[in-house]
């Protein structure tokens, strides 16, 4: 994770709120294992990684969603946190994604892109819906932790069962801007 391209990409994703921090400082604030190979798939078998030139790191996880479900959480891309979070910490979920094979001008929908509890009742801490187009883009959601959480008690979650579509995801970062 100490590769310069990853640090540069991370700074580019969250540069607006934290302009004064260096790439290394920002990389130290990542509190999950962000690379596509380390992401968890819920509701589908985990596919092998696919090589693409358009995304940082050159590899993505491609998820073919068979169709919509009234419970969009039945198919998810997930990544648990590896470090604790304190009440009031500013959190960012940032990821590189596209909807592969979409008709020009159309978008696929992620029902919720957020950070949530990693156990019942799986309540959302931050997040909201995201629309993903045919070109790779950085997406991010931000918010504050409502209480203290132990390492692994939170996870990034993308709820994907919103229609028949194919998503491609590069690295998915959970960033604690207040991590010292």
Buried (B, 14 or more C-beta within 10 A) or exposed (E): EEEEEBBBBBBBBBEEEBEEBEBEBBBBBBBBBBBBEEBBBBBBEEEEBBEBEEBBBBBBBBBEBEEBBEEBBBBBBBBBBEBBBEEEBBBBBBBBBBBBEBEEEEBBBBBBBBBBBBEEEEEBBBBEBBEBBBEBEBBBBBBBBEEEBEEBBBBBBBBBBBBEBBBBBBBBBBBBBBBE
